[in-house]
Amino acid sequence: MRTPTSIDVPEAFAASYGGQGADARAWLAGLPRLGGDLLERWDLRPEGPAGHGVASLVLPVPRADGTPAALKLQQPAASSQQPAASSQQPAASSQQPAPAASCWKGSKPPATRAL
């Protein structure tokens, strides 16, 4: 059985983002596990300290083949969880929204800084 992976959330990010209300604090509470789950799903490993801005956490992560990448985690906005007006598919009420995360790939990760 695999040991669950989790990520470290910088205290400065948690303190700043957690001040945005109960939803933000709940998202932060699940962030270590969410980040770990995504690292495992995409076969990534953190390499270096996490960076952050006002609303997202960014982990430098080389891909399995060594290509530099970054995993960005951001709480989904309520407006992004609604289907587009032009969408022909109805929203499934029992479905959880997909986590806001992306994996950047390129020769050099974008600059990040702590605010």
ZIHUWO-V890983 format. One record per pair of residues at least 24 apart in sequence whose ideal C-beta (glycine too) atoms are under 10 Angstrom apart, sorted by the first residue. I is the first residue (numbers start at 1). J is the second residue. If there is no record, write none. Layout:
i,j
I,J
I,J
This chain:
i,j
2,40
3,36
4,32
4,33
4,36
4,37
4,40
5,32
5,33
5,35
5,36
5,37
5,38
5,39
5,40
5,44
5,45
5,46
6,31
6,32
6,33
6,34
6,35
6,36
6,37
6,39
7,31
7,32
7,33
7,34
7,35
7,36
7,37
7,38
7,39
7,46
7,50
7,57
7,59
7,71
7,73
8,32
8,35
8,46
8,49
8,50
8,57
8,59
9,35
9,50
9,52
9,57
9,73
10,49
10,50
10,51
10,52
10,57
10,114
12,52
12,114
12,115
13,50
13,51
13,52
13,53
13,54
13,55
13,56
13,57
13,114
13,115
14,52
14,57
16,52
16,53
16,54
16,55
16,114
16,115
17,52
17,53
17,54
17,55
17,56
17,57
17,74
17,75
20,54
20,55
20,75
23,75
23,78
24,55
24,75
26,75
27,73
27,74
27,75
27,76
27,99
27,100
28,57
28,75
30,75
30,99
31,57
31,73
31,75
31,99
34,73
34,75
34,99
34,100
34,101
35,59
35,61
35,71
35,73
35,99
35,101
37,99
37,101
38,71
38,73
38,99
38,101
38,102
38,103
39,71
39,103
41,101
42,69
42,71
42,101
42,103
44,69
44,70
44,71
44,103
46,71
47,109
48,109
49,112
49,114
50,112
50,114
51,109
51,110
51,111
51,112
51,113
51,114
51,115
52,112
52,113
52,114
52,115
53,112
53,113
53,114
53,115
54,115
55,100
56,100
56,101
56,102
56,112
57,101
57,112
58,102
58,104
58,109
58,110
58,111
58,112
58,113
59,101
59,103
59,109
59,112
60,104
60,109
60,112
61,103
61,104
61,109
62,105
62,109
63,103
63,105
67,105
67,106
67,107
68,104
68,105
68,106
68,107
68,108
68,109
69,102
69,103
69,104
69,105
69,106
69,109
70,102
70,103
70,104
70,105
70,106
70,108
70,109
70,110
70,112
71,101
71,102
71,103
71,104
72,100
72,101
72,102
72,103
72,104
72,110
72,112
73,99
73,100
73,101
73,102
74,99
74,100
74,101
74,102
75,99
75,100
76,100
76,101
